[in-house]
Amino acid sequence: MQKINMDLSAECINCESVSDYDKQMIQMHQNQILKGTLSIKDAQNVNFIQFLNLNKLEIRNCENQIPTLKSKTIKQLKIICNNILNVEEFKLEKLEDLELINYTMTQSDIMAQEIVKLQLKELSLYQWIIDVSIFSQMSTLTKITLKDCEIEGIQALKSLHNLRELSMCGNKGISTTQLQYLTQLTKLCLMSCNLVNVDALQHLTKLQDLNILGNNIVYTQPLLRLTYLSKLDAKYNYIIDSQTIQQHQNFKNFKLVDQQRPTEELLKLANKLRDISNPITSLKQICKKSRHCKHLNIIFRKKITRQLQDACSRHEQIFAKAALLFQSINVLDDCQ
């Protein structure tokens, strides 16, 4: 091998020859290379990668299809905004973590079939339209990330006994009933998935970490059955009130991320809604007097929603009461 740079000699793998372009690229990125990582964009080709001892590689905005990529050391590969159609040609003996973002999905099914042949531990796909049941063959997977995708076949992942983490942010077409059989999961992220309930999640008894931010979930009581759950991120959801959490024996290590627990003062104010003849007037007065309007909103919304559900189930003056309760919600919006 020709000596490219004295500082880089220990970081390069022996080869018979290195082109001038390869030398130039290596010297240009030598600071990154010495740390075992490399992020490149707009490169003509990536042949020089095979000469380096890299652990992590990121390739961005290459106009043409990436040619055969060779490496005996790379474990993490992230490819962004490229037209990549043949992962099978990648000769990456140590690859464990693959992330594909915003590439041209003209043949996504073919791409998926090639991914299955890799011995990956982590797989991340962004903006794909795909039946993920094909990945049920990848027994080595421990973590899957599917962001802003349109997916089918999520139930098939129950066969992945090593799968512990699943993140599906921004996937609008899923429901928790599709996930109830993935009982091996310990960490689950369902941010901004347009969910309206979490009832089926009570079957995921091994869950320790759950993120349900950005959904329209009203009733979260089933989560009390998750005995191992120690972290719940539900800042913008209708949430289990803190008194229930404190009293429940399974939630000794419970942490509600970025959400202050309501004080006794706030709970007393909220209870004033129980026996009042005019909830609209009382809501305005309480919200104006309180310095904790944000937390009152959470408490009031939960109580009003439950009252609305009760009214619907009993069919007692349903239309009049429902109209009044919906008007109460509008008052809360005005008081924020």
N, C-alpha and C positions, 0 to 999 in steps of 0.2 A: 504493500500500500504506500502511496506517496504521502509524505508528511504534509498534512494540511495546515496544522497550527500546533505549535508546541503545547499550548494549553489544552488542546482538544485531543491529543494523541491517545490519552487513556480512555477517552469517551468514544472512540471510533473502533469499529469492527474491521478486521483485515479484509482487504479485497485487492484484486489485481490492479485495478485502475480506477481513477476518479476523474470525471470530466471537469472542464473549467467551470461550467455552470454549477456543478455540484459543489466544487470548492467555494465558489462565490456564495452560494446559499448557506453553506455551513459556517463560513466566516461571518456572514451577516447576522446569523442567529446564535452566535457562539455563547452569549451570556445565558440564554435559555437552555441551550443544549447541555451546558455544564451542570445544570440543575436537574437534568433528566427529563425535562418537559420541553415541548415545542408547540408554538401556535403560529401558523403561517396562513397567508391569504394571497390570492392573485398569482400563484406560482404557475410556471409553465408546466412543470411536472414535479413529482415528489420522489424521484428515483434515489436521491441522495439520502433518504430516510434509512435505507438499508445499511448505510455505513455507520450508523450511530447507535449508541446504547441508550435508548429512550424508554421511559416508563409510560409517558403520557403524550399523546399527539392530538392536536386540533387543526383541522384543515377547513379553510373558509373561502368561499367565493372563487373557486377555480372554474373558469368558463367551460372547459372541456371535461369529458369524463375522466375521472382519475384513473391512471393506468395501474397496472399491477403494483400493489403496495407490499413490500417485503420488510419483515423485521422479526428478529428472534427474541426481542426484549419488550416490545410494547404491550402493556396490559390494558390501557385505557385509550379508546379512540373516539373522537368527537368530530363529526363531519357536518358542516353547515352550508346551506345554499349551494349545493353542487348537484350535478346530474350524474348520479351513481347508479349503474344498472347491474353491476356484477360484483357483489361482495365475495362471491366464491373465489374470485381470482386473487383476493387479498391473501398473502402468505404471512399470516401473523400467528406464530406458534403459541404465544403466551397470552393472547387476547382474552380478557375476562369481562370487560365493560365496553359496550358499544352504544353510541348515542348518534342518532340521525335526525337532523333538524332541517326542515324547509328545503328538501331536495325535490327534484322533478319526479312526481310519482306516476310516470307513464306505465310502469310495469311493477306495481307494488306487490302483486301476488308472487311474481317471479323473485323479487327481492326477498320476500318473507321466506320462501322456500330455501333460499341460500343462507339466510340468517339461521335457520333451524339447524344447519349442519355445523354451526360454530359451537364450541364448548364455552358458552358465556355464563357468567354469574349475574351480571346486571345488563338489562336492555332498556334503552330509552328511545321512544319514538314520538315525534311531534308532528301534528297535522297529517296523520295518516287516515285512510279509509280502508279498513281491513277487518277480516275475521280472525280474531286472535286465538281461536282454537288451534291454529296451526302450531302455536308456540307450546302447546301442551306436551309436545315431544321433547322439549328442552329440559331434561330432568335436573340439570346443573343450576338453573336459574334460582336466585335467592331474592332478586329485586326486579320489578318491572315498573317503568314509568310510561304512561300514555297520556300526553297532554294535548288538549284541543283536537282530539281524534273523533272519528265516527267509527265505532267498533261494534262487532257482534261476537257471540260465542264466548263471552267472558266466563260462563259457568264451567267451561272445559278446563280452566286453569286449576280446578280442584285436584287434578291428578299430579300437579307439581308439588310434591311433598316437601321440597326444600324451600319453596317460596315463602318468604316471611314479610316482605314489604311490597305494597301495591299503591301506586299513586296515579290517580285518574283525574287530574284537574281540568276543568273546562269541558268535560265530556257530557253533553247535554242529553244524550239519548239513553242513559243508563238509569237503573233503579236499584234500590238496595236488595230487592228480591233476587236479582241476578248474582248477588255477591254472597248470599247466605250459605252457600256450600263451600266457600273458601275458608274453612275452619282452621287452616294452618297459619293464617295471617296473624302477625303480632303488631304490625303498623299499617294503617290505612289512611290515605288522604283522598277526600272527596270534595275539594274546594270548587265552588261555583259550578255545580253539576245540575242545578235546577231541581234539587231534591225537595220533596214535601214531607217525607217521613223517614224515620230510621228504624222502624219496627223490626225489619229483617236482620238488622245488625246484631240483635241480641243472640243470634246463633253463633256469632264469631267469638266464642268464649275465651280465646287466647289473646285477644286484642289488648295491647298495652298503651298504644298511642293512636289517637283518632283525631282527624282534622275534618270538620264539617263547616268551615267558614263559607260565607257567601251563598247560603241556600235559604229556602223559605220553609224551614222545619218548625212546626208548631209544637209537637208533642215529643219530648225526648225521654220520657220515663223508662222505656225499654232499656236504655243504656245502663240503668241501675243493676241490670243482671250481668253486666260484664265485670266479673269479680277481679280480673287482673288489670283493668283499665286504670292507669295512673296519670295519664295526660290527655286532656281534651281541649282542643282549640275550637271554640264556638263563639267567638267575640261578637259576631253580627247575627247570631241566631236567637230564637226564643229558647231559653236555656232552663235547665233544672235549677230551681232556686237554691240558694246557698244553705238554707235551713235543712232541706232534704238531703243535700250532700253531706252536711256535718253529722246528721243523725244516722245515715246509712253506714253499716259496719264495713261494707266493701270499699268505702272511699276514704280510708285513712290517709292514703298518699295522693289523694286527688288534687290536681292542679288545673284550674280553669285559666287558660293562657290569656294574659292581657285583659282580664275582666275583674274589676274590684267587686268584692262581695258586698251586697247591700247592707247598710247598717240597720240597727234596730229602729232608728228614727224613720228610715225610709219604709221599712216594712209596716210600721204603724200607720204611716200616711197612706200606704197602698190599701190597707185594710178598711179605710174609710169608704171605699167603694161598695162595701157589702150591703149596707143598709142606708142608702140614700135615695131620695125620690127623684132628684135631678142630677144624674152623673155628669152632664155636660158642664153645668155651672161649677160643680165641685172640682172637676178636673182642672178647669181654668184657674181656680183659686189655689189649689194645691201646687200646680206647676209654677205659678207665679211666685209663691212664697218659698219654694224649695230651691236650694243651691245645687241640687243633684238631679237636674231635669233629665239627663241622659239615662241614669239608672232607673228613675221613675218610669220613663218610657218603656223600658224592658219589663218592669213589673206590671204596669198597667196593661200593656198590650197582651201579656200572658193571661191576666185575669179576664180581660174583656173577651179574648178569643175563647176561653173556656166557657164563659157565660153564653156566648153565641152558639157554641156546640151543644150546650145543654138545652138552649131554646129550640134548636133544630130537632133534637131527639125527642123532646116532649111535645112538640107541635102546639105550644101554648103561646098564643098571640105572636106567632113566629115572625110575621112580616113587620109588625110594629116594633117589636123588640130588636129584631135584626137591624132595622133601619137606624134605631137609636144607637146601637153598639157600633155600627159602621161610622156613624157621625162622631162617636167618641174617638175612634182611630184618627179621623181627620183633625180633631182638636189636638191630639198628641203631636201630629206632624207640624201643626202651626206653632206649638210651644217649644219645639226643639231649638 
